[in-house]
Amino acid sequence: MSRATDIPTVSTVVDGGVGQSPRRPDGRLKVTGEFAFSSDLWADDMLWGATLRSPYPRARLRGLDLSAALALPGVHAVLTSDDVPGAKCYGLDVADQPVLAWDEVRYQGEAIAIVAADHPETARRAVARIVVDYEVLDPVVDAEAALTAGHLVRHVPVRRGDPVATAEVVVTGEYRVGMQDQAFLGPESGLAVPAEDGGVDLYIATQWLHVDQAQVAAALGLAPELVRLHLAGVGGAFGAREDLSMQVHASMLALRTRRPVKMVYSREESFFGHVHRHPATLRYEHGATRDGRLVYVRARILLDGGAYTSSTPAVVANAATLGIGPYQVPNVTMDAYGVWTNNPPCGAMRGFGAVQACFAYESQMDSLAAACGLDPVELRTRNALVEGATMPTGQLVDGPAPVARLLALVRDRPPPPPAAADPRERPGGVANTTRGEGVVRGVGYAIGIKNVCFSEGFDDYATARVRLELINGTPAVLVHTAAAEVGQGLVTVQAQIARTELGVPRVTVATADTSVGSAGSSSASRQTYMTGGAVRAACQAVRAKLLARAADLVAAADLAAGADLAAGAELRLHDGRIVTEAGVVVADLADVVGDEPLDETVEWRHRPTHPLDPHTGQGDAHVQYAFAAHRATVDVDTELGLVRVVEIAAAQDVGRAVNPQAVLGQIHGGTIQGLGLAVMEEIQVVDGLIRNPSFTDYLIPTILDSPPMPVDVLELADPHAPYGLRGVGEPPTISSTPAVVAAIRAATNRPLRTIPIRPHHLM
């Protein structure tokens, strides 16, 4: 990793602080298999839960016969929609998804009934005994047909400049993006424990404890304080854990049986039990001058949201507002739509609307470069966003926008070595390759843009509690937030910030739960920005209280430093001591803390955003933009239609690398997810039915598919963000997909407008 820095320094330097890469506290445990994930939970006298799901994408429920299931020895409860004690539907923003279906099922896998039994196999056998009388209905599975029929979730138009502008060079294209799965390795699981106060304690793998709490409490008909959520070990998320899965079901069974109930989805059930990335159809028209200056972009994006609303409104907004890419375009006509169908529900997944759009607009930029006779990087550079430019929404880009610089970094990296003679390094490996006669190398480029944090006026905040105390005479800090650690290293980052702000090496991060205020979702690349900002603010509040106490001690003791303070000088915290501006040591930190711990809770917000105008899409909707670029090199066996990704070079501006090693991990991981979408990952849905709900048939990249990934990291501080940082997790997923496709396109000279690319697309 090479690094270019343009950032302010942090005043307090402590081992394991901001800008360093301390060892993750969960790292060794996860590597050795000792880490307890949510599927490892156990309780005495525990029952097991299971779910009956619809085999049809659309059907009317005419009746349920539970008698055979209830008669099975070991079964303690069989519940249906009639047993839901509170609100019968839930949802992130729109409560339209039934806790258990009662009149109609609207997608394959929709939950109809739940069972609690004393053994998981007994629970599964009981589910199989439930008799359902279905009236099968014709599903709506085509997004265009759904739009025509009025099944519209949201339409976001963006209008800027002249809608009928003309240009000398025009390129058009229609693109399709398949349904990608988050494919986390830890399936949905959790443990619900009934409490003596009539409430429930839920131990769950999730991305947003408090939004889960609100939905679960509503469905159970309980006050929120009676539904206590505790974050259990999370085996990956990538957006799919923003929506509820088995939270309400396990809690209902626990409250009914008055015993702990554990639910763990199988891998197949997981494919039905969470949302996926929206499939999309995208039509673009780009107009430019002969020398490659963009004149206009006209685009139409149609996103299939599946059976329920979930995050579709926000995904549509992101696709619309970011759908032109990181380019300056004077005239824009954009229409983005999300619709309901009877396909599997879709919602949040890493990149959140920007992924689908980037594949289309970057493919268009390659077509435009060819039409203008320009190098693809040169065309992009001529049109690149810069600081001070205006987005199609009218929003000013008021922070660094190093689009041209990122492109130059990936372009100028040394190329990977030539193709090797070793058959193991050819497309398809030893078993599926020729001797190299049909192998062609290609290189492709792409750059993407992503918003960070929540947008459109959403009240986006995070809460942090920080406590400074003495433990056995040594200063120690406790950090408590509700921020979900989903593998991204957030626990480590919170401790780094506390060490930096308070100068105390010993920091403990408490397990996230709902006993502290909300930290928002671990999504939108926001947690280091938001919860990091909250922890920083809480630490600063503790530090201010500490220094005020020290000033009182100075005055009370009539120390020489008192004269300096009376003259307007300030005390500082440095290297575990309280010092004056002149560097005179007043006291040790431990002496000032004494027997009176300092405790502060802070609710922290980023600068405000604003809703989009519903007619023009104008507005300052986003708090921050992030950028990443990729250069992909591929070898393609044009005779067999096989691809080997040789290398993916990346460059990304992160504002400030709070944890450089974690930054690299995020860029590598995001890049690999983008590679997967480019060449292998797709949930195949036919007539509303998932055909490949397993890791045998839904393919994800393994270590053998992962190429070398050299990375350049820029640290160009955002003046509005804590430490100048910029969200890191999503941008690499956005531009890696079109870069890989561009490289394959260069090798094969085929248009390749559908992803993932299959062998028959290349032959």
C-alpha positions in Angstrom: 0.0 0.0 0.0 1.3 3.4 -0.9 0.0 6.4 0.9 -0.3 10.1 0.1 -1.3 12.3 3.0 -2.8 15.8 3.3 -4.3 15.7 6.7 -4.0 17.4 10.1 -2.1 15.5 12.7 -3.7 14.2 15.9 -2.4 15.9 19.0 -2.3 13.0 21.3 -0.1 10.0 20.2 -0.7 6.7 22.0 0.2 3.2 21.0 -2.8 1.8 19.3 -4.3 5.2 18.6 -5.7 6.8 15.4 -3.6 6.2 12.4 -2.1 2.9 13.7 -3.1 -0.7 13.2 -3.4 -2.4 16.6 -4.3 -6.0 16.7 -8.0 -6.7 16.6 -9.3 -8.1 20.0 -11.5 -10.6 18.1 -8.9 -11.6 15.5 -7.2 -14.6 17.2 -10.5 -16.0 18.4 -12.0 -15.9 14.9 -8.9 -17.5 13.3 -8.8 -20.3 15.9 -12.6 -20.9 15.9 -13.0 -19.9 19.5 -15.1 -16.8 18.8 -18.8 -17.3 19.7 -21.1 -16.4 16.8 -24.9 -16.1 17.3 -25.3 -19.6 16.0 -23.2 -20.8 19.0 -25.6 -19.5 21.6 -27.0 -21.9 24.2 -29.3 -21.7 27.3 -30.5 -24.2 29.8 -33.9 -25.7 29.0 -33.7 -24.2 25.5 -36.2 -25.0 22.7 -35.6 -24.8 19.0 -37.6 -22.8 16.6 -38.4 -23.5 12.9 -40.4 -21.8 10.2 -42.9 -22.9 7.6 -42.3 -21.1 4.3 -44.4 -20.8 1.2 -43.2 -22.9 -1.8 -45.0 -20.5 -4.2 -44.2 -16.9 -5.1 -47.8 -15.9 -5.0 -50.8 -17.8 -3.5 -53.9 -17.2 -1.5 -54.0 -18.9 1.9 -57.4 -20.7 2.3 -56.6 -22.6 5.4 -54.1 -24.1 7.8 -54.3 -27.4 9.6 -51.9 -27.5 12.6 -53.2 -30.6 14.3 -50.6 -33.1 13.1 -47.8 -30.7 14.1 -49.2 -30.1 17.5 -49.7 -33.9 18.1 -46.0 -34.6 17.5 -44.2 -35.4 20.8 -41.7 -32.7 21.8 -43.6 -29.8 20.1 -44.4 -27.0 22.6 -46.0 -24.4 20.3 -47.2 -23.8 16.8 -48.0 -20.2 16.0 -49.6 -18.4 13.1 -50.6 -14.8 12.3 -53.5 -15.1 14.7 -51.0 -15.4 17.5 -49.1 -12.2 16.7 -49.8 -10.1 19.8 -49.1 -6.7 18.3 -48.6 -5.1 14.9 -49.0 -7.8 12.2 -46.5 -6.2 9.8 -43.1 -4.7 10.1 -40.6 -2.9 7.9 -37.6 -0.5 8.1 -39.6 2.6 6.9 -42.9 1.1 5.6 -44.5 -1.6 7.8 -45.8 -3.7 4.9 -44.2 -7.2 5.5 -46.3 -9.6 7.5 -44.7 -11.2 10.6 -46.5 -14.3 9.4 -48.6 -14.3 6.3 -52.4 -14.6 6.7 -54.2 -13.8 3.5 -51.7 -14.1 0.7 -48.1 -15.1 0.3 -46.2 -12.7 -2.0 -42.9 -14.4 -2.5 -41.3 -17.9 -2.4 -40.1 -18.5 1.2 -42.5 -16.1 2.9 -43.0 -17.2 6.6 -46.5 -18.7 7.4 -46.1 -20.5 10.7 -43.5 -21.1 13.4 -42.8 -24.0 15.7 -41.0 -24.5 19.0 -39.8 -28.0 19.9 -37.3 -29.6 22.2 -35.0 -30.7 19.3 -34.2 -29.0 16.0 -35.2 -32.1 14.0 -38.5 -32.4 15.9 -39.2 -28.7 15.0 -38.4 -29.4 11.3 -40.7 -32.5 11.3 -43.5 -30.5 12.9 -43.2 -27.8 10.2 -43.4 -30.5 7.5 -46.7 -31.8 9.1 -48.5 -28.4 8.8 -51.1 -28.7 6.0 -51.7 -25.5 4.0 -54.5 -25.0 1.5 -53.0 -22.8 -1.2 -54.8 -21.2 -4.1 -51.9 -20.6 -6.4 -52.0 -17.3 -8.3 -50.0 -15.9 -11.2 -47.1 -14.0 -9.9 -45.9 -10.6 -11.1 -42.2 -11.3 -11.9 -41.4 -8.8 -14.6 -40.4 -5.3 -13.3 -41.5 -3.5 -16.5 -44.9 -5.2 -16.2 -45.1 -4.2 -12.5 -44.3 -0.6 -13.4 -47.0 -0.5 -16.0 -49.5 -2.0 -13.5 -48.7 0.7 -11.0 -46.7 -1.3 -8.5 -44.4 1.7 -7.9 -42.4 2.0 -4.7 -40.7 5.2 -5.6 -39.7 7.4 -8.6 -36.8 9.8 -8.3 -36.3 12.2 -11.2 -33.2 14.3 -11.5 -33.4 17.3 -13.9 -30.5 19.7 -14.7 -29.9 22.0 -17.6 -31.4 21.5 -21.1 -33.5 18.4 -21.4 -33.2 18.4 -25.2 -29.5 19.2 -25.5 -27.8 17.7 -28.6 -24.2 16.5 -29.1 -21.8 15.6 -31.8 -21.1 12.1 -30.5 -23.9 10.0 -29.0 -23.7 6.5 -27.5 -26.6 4.5 -26.1 -26.8 1.2 -24.2 -29.1 -1.0 -22.2 -27.6 -2.9 -19.3 -28.8 -5.6 -16.9 -27.6 -6.4 -13.4 -28.5 -9.7 -11.8 -29.7 -10.4 -8.2 -26.6 -10.7 -6.0 -26.7 -12.2 -2.5 -24.8 -10.9 0.4 -23.6 -14.4 1.0 -22.4 -13.9 4.5 -21.0 -17.1 6.1 -22.9 -16.9 9.3 -26.6 -17.7 8.6 -29.4 -15.9 10.5 -29.6 -17.1 14.1 -30.4 -15.8 17.6 -31.7 -16.7 21.0 -34.7 -15.2 22.7 -35.0 -15.5 26.5 -38.3 -14.6 28.3 -37.8 -12.3 31.3 -39.6 -12.2 34.6 -40.9 -8.7 33.9 -42.9 -10.0 30.9 -40.4 -8.8 28.4 -37.7 -10.6 26.4 -34.0 -10.5 26.0 -32.9 -11.2 22.4 -29.4 -12.1 21.5 -29.1 -11.5 17.8 -26.7 -10.9 14.9 -27.9 -7.7 13.4 -26.8 -4.4 11.9 -29.1 -2.0 13.8 -30.1 -2.9 17.3 -32.5 -0.1 17.9 -34.5 -0.3 14.7 -34.8 -4.1 15.4 -36.0 -3.2 18.9 -38.7 -0.9 17.6 -40.1 -3.4 15.1 -39.9 -6.3 17.5 -41.6 -4.4 20.3 -44.4 -3.3 18.0 -45.0 -6.8 16.8 -45.0 -8.2 20.4 -47.2 -5.4 21.7 -44.6 -4.5 24.3 -43.0 -1.3 25.4 -39.6 -0.9 23.8 -37.8 -1.1 27.2 -39.2 -4.6 27.7 -37.5 -5.8 24.5 -33.8 -5.8 25.2 -31.4 -6.6 22.4 -27.8 -7.7 22.8 -25.5 -8.0 19.9 -24.3 -11.6 19.4 -21.4 -12.6 17.2 -22.0 -11.6 13.6 -20.7 -13.7 10.8 -20.9 -11.0 8.1 -23.8 -8.8 7.0 -23.2 -6.5 4.0 -26.7 -5.1 4.3 -28.8 -8.2 4.6 -29.1 -7.9 8.4 -30.7 -4.5 8.3 -34.1 -6.1 7.9 -35.7 -8.5 10.4 -35.4 -12.2 9.9 -36.2 -14.4 12.9 -36.2 -11.7 15.6 -40.0 -11.6 16.1 -40.5 -15.3 15.6 -38.0 -16.4 18.2 -39.4 -13.8 20.7 -43.0 -14.9 20.1 -42.1 -18.5 20.7 -40.1 -17.7 23.9 -43.0 -15.6 25.3 -45.5 -18.3 24.5 -43.6 -21.2 25.9 -41.8 -19.2 28.7 -38.6 -20.9 27.7 -35.5 -19.7 25.8 -35.9 -20.4 22.0 -33.0 -20.6 19.6 -33.5 -20.3 15.8 -30.7 -21.0 13.2 -31.4 -20.9 9.5 -30.0 -23.5 7.2 -28.0 -22.2 4.3 -30.9 -22.8 1.9 -33.3 -21.0 4.3 -31.0 -18.1 4.6 -31.4 -17.4 0.8 -35.1 -17.0 1.5 -34.8 -15.3 4.9 -33.1 -12.1 3.9 -33.2 -9.4 1.2 -30.8 -9.3 -1.8 -29.3 -6.8 -4.1 -31.9 -5.3 -6.5 -31.7 -6.6 -10.1 -31.8 -3.7 -12.5 -32.4 -2.7 -16.1 -30.6 0.5 -17.0 -30.8 2.5 -20.3 -28.3 5.3 -20.9 -27.6 7.8 -23.6 -24.4 9.9 -23.4 -23.8 12.9 -25.6 -20.3 14.5 -26.0 -18.3 16.8 -28.1 -15.8 15.3 -30.6 -13.0 15.9 -28.1 -14.9 13.9 -25.4 -16.4 16.6 -23.3 -19.8 15.4 -21.8 -22.7 17.5 -23.0 -25.6 15.5 -21.6 -26.7 12.2 -20.0 -30.2 10.8 -20.2 -30.9 7.7 -18.2 -33.6 5.4 -16.9 -33.0 2.9 -14.1 -35.6 0.3 -13.1 -34.9 -1.6 -9.9 -36.9 -4.7 -8.9 -37.6 -4.4 -5.2 -39.4 -7.8 -4.9 -42.4 -8.4 -2.6 -42.0 -5.7 0.1 -40.6 -2.2 0.5 -37.5 -2.7 2.7 -34.8 -0.2 1.6 -36.0 0.3 -2.0 -36.9 4.0 -1.6 -33.4 4.9 -0.5 -31.8 2.6 -3.1 -33.7 4.3 -5.8 -32.6 7.7 -4.5 -28.9 6.6 -4.5 -29.2 5.2 -8.0 -30.7 8.4 -9.2 -28.4 10.9 -7.5 -25.2 9.0 -8.1 -26.2 7.5 -11.4 -24.3 9.9 -13.7 -21.0 9.0 -11.9 -18.1 11.2 -10.7 -18.3 13.4 -13.8 -19.3 17.0 -14.6 -22.3 17.0 -16.9 -24.2 20.2 -17.7 -27.4 18.6 -18.8 -29.0 15.6 -17.0 -32.3 13.8 -17.4 -32.5 10.9 -15.0 -35.4 8.8 -13.9 -35.0 6.0 -11.4 -37.8 3.7 -10.4 -38.3 0.9 -7.8 -41.2 -1.5 -8.1 -42.9 -4.3 -6.2 -43.0 -7.8 -7.8 -43.5 -11.3 -6.5 -39.7 -11.9 -6.7 -37.7 -12.3 -3.5 -37.5 -9.0 -1.5 -34.6 -6.8 -2.2 -33.0 -4.2 0.1 -29.6 -3.1 1.3 -26.4 -4.5 0.0 -23.0 -3.0 -0.1 -23.0 -0.1 -2.6 -26.8 0.4 -2.3 -28.0 1.5 -5.7 -24.6 2.9 -6.8 -23.3 -0.5 -7.9 -26.0 -1.1 -10.5 -25.6 2.5 -11.9 -21.8 2.4 -12.0 -21.8 -0.7 -14.2 -23.9 1.1 -16.7 -22.3 4.6 -16.7 -18.8 3.2 -16.7 -19.7 0.9 -19.6 -21.0 4.0 -21.4 -17.8 5.9 -20.7 -15.9 3.1 -22.4 -18.2 3.2 -25.4 -17.9 7.0 -25.6 -14.1 6.8 -25.4 -14.1 4.4 -28.4 -16.5 6.7 -30.3 -14.3 9.7 -29.7 -11.0 7.8 -30.4 -9.8 8.5 -26.8 -8.0 6.4 -24.2 -10.6 5.4 -21.6 -8.7 7.0 -18.7 -8.2 10.2 -20.7 -11.9 10.5 -21.4 -12.8 10.1 -17.8 -10.1 12.6 -16.7 -11.4 15.3 -19.1 -14.8 15.0 -17.4 -13.8 14.3 -13.8 -15.5 15.9 -10.8 -13.3 18.3 -8.9 -13.7 20.1 -5.6 -16.1 23.0 -6.1 -18.0 21.3 -8.9 -21.8 20.8 -8.8 -23.5 17.4 -8.8 -26.6 16.8 -11.0 -28.7 17.4 -7.9 -27.3 20.9 -7.5 -25.2 19.9 -4.5 -21.8 21.5 -4.2 -18.8 19.1 -3.9 -17.2 20.9 -1.0 -14.5 18.4 -0.1 -11.7 16.8 -2.0 -12.8 15.0 -5.2 -9.5 13.4 -6.5 -11.2 11.6 -9.4 -8.4 12.3 -12.0 -5.7 11.6 -9.4 -7.2 8.2 -8.5 -7.5 7.3 -12.2 -3.8 8.3 -12.8 -2.7 6.1 -9.8 -4.2 2.9 -11.1 -3.2 3.7 -14.7 0.4 4.3 -13.8 0.9 1.2 -11.6 3.3 -1.3 -13.2 1.4 -4.0 -15.1 1.3 -7.6 -13.8 3.7 -10.1 -15.3 2.8 -11.7 -18.6 0.7 -14.9 -18.7 2.6 -17.8 -17.3 3.1 -21.2 -18.9 1.9 -22.9 -15.8 -1.6 -24.3 -16.7 -2.7 -23.6 -13.1 -2.5 -19.9 -13.9 -4.6 -20.0 -17.0 -8.4 -19.4 -17.2 -10.2 -22.5 -15.8 -7.1 -24.0 -14.2 -5.6 -27.4 -15.1 -8.8 -29.2 -15.9 -10.7 -26.7 -18.1 -8.1 -24.9 -20.2 -6.5 -25.2 -23.6 -2.8 -24.9 -23.9 -3.2 -21.1 -24.1 -3.9 -20.8 -27.8 -7.2 -19.0 -27.3 -6.2 -17.0 -24.2 -6.3 -13.2 -24.6 -5.3 -10.5 -22.0 -7.4 -7.4 -21.5 -7.2 -4.4 -19.3 -10.1 -2.2 -18.1 -10.7 0.8 -15.9 -13.5 2.2 -13.8 -14.2 4.7 -11.1 -17.2 5.2 -8.9 -18.8 7.5 -6.5 -20.7 6.7 -3.3 -22.5 8.8 -0.6 -21.5 8.2 3.0 -24.0 8.1 5.9 -27.8 8.5 5.7 -29.2 11.1 3.4 -32.3 13.2 2.4 -32.8 14.8 5.8 -32.8 11.6 7.8 -32.0 12.3 11.5 -28.7 10.4 11.4 -27.0 10.3 14.7 -24.9 8.0 17.0 -24.7 7.8 20.8 -21.6 7.0 22.8 -21.0 6.7 26.5 -17.4 7.0 27.8 -16.3 6.4 31.3 -12.8 7.2 32.7 -11.9 5.5 36.0 -9.2 3.9 38.0 -8.9 0.1 38.0 -6.3 -1.1 40.5 -4.8 2.4 40.4 -4.4 2.5 36.7 -6.5 4.8 34.4 -8.9 2.8 32.2 -11.6 3.8 29.7 -14.9 2.0 29.0 -16.6 2.8 25.7 -20.3 1.7 25.3 -22.3 2.1 22.1 -25.0 0.2 20.3 -22.9 0.1 17.1 -22.9 -3.3 15.5 -19.5 -4.9 14.9 -20.2 -7.0 11.8 -16.6 -7.9 11.0 -15.5 -4.4 9.8 -13.3 -3.8 12.8 -15.4 -1.2 14.5 -14.6 -2.4 18.0 -10.9 -1.7 17.3 -11.6 1.7 15.9 -13.6 2.8 18.9 -10.8 1.9 21.2 -8.3 3.7 18.9 -10.3 6.9 19.2 -10.6 6.7 23.0 -6.8 6.1 23.3 -6.1 9.1 21.1 -8.5 11.5 22.8 -7.8 10.6 26.4 -4.2 9.3 26.2 -5.1 6.1 28.1 -3.8 2.9 26.7 -6.2 0.7 28.6 -9.6 0.8 26.7 -12.4 -1.7 26.9 -15.3 -1.6 24.4 -18.5 -3.0 26.0 -20.8 -5.4 24.1 -23.3 -3.4 22.0 -26.9 -3.5 23.3 -30.0 -1.3 23.6 -29.2 -0.1 27.1 -27.4 2.8 25.5 -28.8 5.1 22.9 -28.9 4.2 19.2 -25.8 4.2 17.1 -27.7 3.8 13.8 -27.0 1.1 11.3 -23.7 -0.5 10.4 -24.3 0.4 6.8 -23.8 3.3 4.4 -20.1 3.3 5.2 -21.1 5.4 8.2 -20.0 3.8 11.5 -16.4 5.0 11.7 -17.8 8.5 10.7 -20.8 8.4 13.0 -20.0 6.2 16.0 -16.4 7.3 15.7 -17.6 10.9 15.9 -19.8 10.1 18.9 -16.9 8.3 20.8 -14.6 11.2 20.0 -17.2 13.8 21.2 -17.8 11.8 24.4 -14.1 11.5 25.1 -13.7 15.2 24.6 -16.5 15.9 27.0 -14.8 13.6 29.6 -11.5 15.3 28.9 -13.0 18.8 29.4 -14.5 17.6 32.8 -11.1 16.1 33.7 -9.2 19.3 33.0 -11.8 21.4 34.8 -11.3 19.2 37.9 -7.6 19.6 37.5 -7.9 23.4 37.4 -9.9 23.3 40.6 -7.2 21.2 42.2 -4.5 23.7 41.1 -6.5 26.6 42.5 -7.2 24.8 45.8 -3.6 23.8 46.3 -2.4 27.3 45.4 0.2 25.8 43.0 2.4 28.0 40.9 0.5 27.0 37.8 -2.5 28.8 39.2 -1.1 32.1 38.1 -0.7 30.8 34.6 -4.3 29.7 34.6 -5.5 33.0 36.0 -3.7 34.6 33.1 -5.8 32.7 30.6 -3.6 29.7 30.0 -5.2 26.3 29.7 -4.3 22.9 31.0 -3.7 20.0 28.6 -3.6 16.2 28.8 -0.3 14.8 27.7 1.3 11.4 28.2 -0.9 10.5 31.1 -0.3 13.8 32.9 -2.0 17.2 33.3 0.3 19.9 32.0 0.2 23.7 31.5 0.7 25.2 28.0 4.3 25.8 29.0 4.7 22.1 29.7 4.7 22.3 33.5 3.4 19.0 35.0 0.5 19.8 37.4 -0.6 16.3 38.3 -0.8 12.7 37.1 -4.1 11.7 35.4 -4.7 9.0 38.0 -4.5 11.6 40.8 -7.1 13.8 39.2 -9.5 10.9 38.5 -9.1 9.5 42.0 -12.2 7.7 43.4 -14.6 9.8 41.2 -15.0 8.3 37.7 -15.8 10.7 34.9 -18.7 9.6 32.7 -20.2 11.3 29.7 -22.9 10.3 27.1 -23.0 12.2 23.9 -25.5 12.0 21.0 -23.6 13.2 17.9 -24.8 14.2 14.4 -23.2 15.1 11.2 -24.0 18.3 9.3 -27.6 18.3 8.1 -28.8 17.0 4.8 -32.1 17.9 3.0 -34.8 16.1 1.1 -34.7 16.0 -2.7 -37.2 18.1 -4.6 -39.8 15.5 -5.8 -40.0 17.0 -9.3 -36.4 18.0 -10.1 -34.3 15.9 -7.7 -32.5 19.0 -6.6 -31.2 19.3 -3.1 -28.2 18.8 -0.7 -29.2 15.2 0.0 -25.8 13.7 0.9 -23.3 14.5 3.7 -20.2 13.2 2.0 -19.0 11.6 -1.2 -16.3 8.9 -1.5 -14.4 7.8 -4.6 -12.5 4.7 -5.7 -10.9 3.6 -8.9 -9.8 0.2 -10.3 -7.7 -1.2 -13.0 -8.5 -4.8 -13.8 -6.3 -7.2 -15.8 -7.8 -10.4 -17.0 -7.0 -13.4 -19.2 -9.9 -14.8 -21.2 -9.9 -18.2 -22.9 -12.0 -17.2 -25.9 -12.5 -20.8 -27.0 -14.0 -22.0 -23.7 -15.5 -18.7 -22.4 -13.4 -18.9 -19.2 -12.0 -15.9 -17.3 -9.1 -15.5 -14.9 -8.7 -12.2 -13.2 -5.0 -11.7 -13.1 -4.8 -8.5 -11.0 -7.1 -5.7 -9.7 -5.3 -2.5 -8.8 -7.2 -0.1 -6.6 -6.9 3.6 -5.5 -9.2 5.2 -3.0 -9.4 8.4 -1.0 -10.2 7.6 2.6 -9.8 11.1 4.1 -7.9 9.7 7.1 -6.9 6.0 7.5 -8.0 5.6 11.2 -6.7 2.0 11.0 -4.6 1.5 7.8 -4.7 -2.3 7.9 -8.5 -2.3 8.3 -8.7 0.1 5.4 -6.8 -2.4 3.2 -9.1 -5.2 4.4 -12.2 -3.2 3.4 -10.8 -2.3 0.0 -9.7 -5.9 -0.7 -13.0 -7.4 0.5 -15.2 -4.9 -1.4 -13.2 -5.5 -4.5 -13.7 -9.2 -4.3 -17.5 -8.8 -3.9 -17.4 -6.6 -7.0 -15.4 -9.3 -8.9 -18.0 -11.8 -7.8 -20.9 -9.8 -9.3 -18.9 -9.4 -12.5 -18.2 -13.0 -13.3 -20.1 -15.5 -11.1 -22.6 -14.3 -8.5 -26.3 -14.3 -9.3 -29.4 -15.6 -7.6 -31.2 -17.2 -10.5 -34.9 -16.5 -10.3 -37.3 -18.1 -12.8 -41.0 -17.3 -12.5 -40.4 -16.0 -9.0 -38.7 -19.2 -7.9 -35.0 -19.3 -6.7 -33.2 -22.0 -8.6 -29.9 -22.0 -6.7 -30.3 -21.5 -2.9 -27.0 -23.0 -1.9 -23.3 -22.4 -2.0 -23.0 -25.3 -4.4 -24.9 -23.4 -7.1 -24.7 -19.8 -5.9 -21.0 -19.2 -6.6 -18.8 -16.7 -4.6 -15.1 -16.0 -5.1 -12.8 -18.1 -3.0 -9.1 -17.4 -2.2 -8.3 -19.2 -5.4 -10.3 -16.6 -7.4 -8.7 -13.7 -5.6 -6.0 -12.0 -7.6 -3.2 -9.8 -6.3 -4.7 -6.4 -5.3 -2.2 -3.6 -5.0 -3.7 -0.5 -3.4 -3.0 3.2 -3.3 -4.6 5.0 -0.4 -5.0 8.8 -0.5 -5.7 10.7 2.7 -7.2 14.0 1.7 -9.1 15.3 4.7 -12.8 16.1 4.5 -13.1 19.3 6.5 -16.5 18.3 7.8 -15.7 14.8 9.1 -14.1 13.6 12.3 -10.3 13.4 11.7 -11.1 14.3 8.1 -12.1 10.6 7.5 -14.2 9.3 4.6 -16.3 6.1 4.7 -14.3 3.2 3.2 -16.5 0.1 3.0 -18.6 0.5 -0.1 -16.7 2.4 -2.8 -14.4 -0.6 -3.7 -17.4 -2.7 -4.5 -18.8 -0.1 -6.8 -16.0 0.3 -9.3 -14.4 -3.1 -9.3 -17.3 -4.7 -11.2 -17.2 -2.5 -14.2 -13.4 -2.5 -14.3 -13.4 -6.4 -14.5 -16.1 -6.3 -17.2 -14.2 -3.6 -19.1 -11.1 -5.8 -19.1 -13.1 -8.8 -20.4 -14.6 -6.5 -23.0 -11.2 -5.4 -24.1 -10.0 -9.0 -24.4 -13.0 -10.2 -26.4 -14.3 -7.1 -28.2 -17.9 -8.1 -27.1 -20.4 -5.5 -25.8 -21.1 -7.4 -22.5 -24.0 -5.5 -21.2 -25.3 -8.1 -18.7 -23.7 -9.1 -15.4 -22.6 -11.5 -14.2 -20.8 -12.6 -17.4 -21.4 -16.3 -18.3 -19.2 -18.4 -20.5 -21.8 -18.3 -23.3 -21.5 -14.5 -23.4 -17.9 -14.9 -24.5 -18.2 -17.6 -27.1 
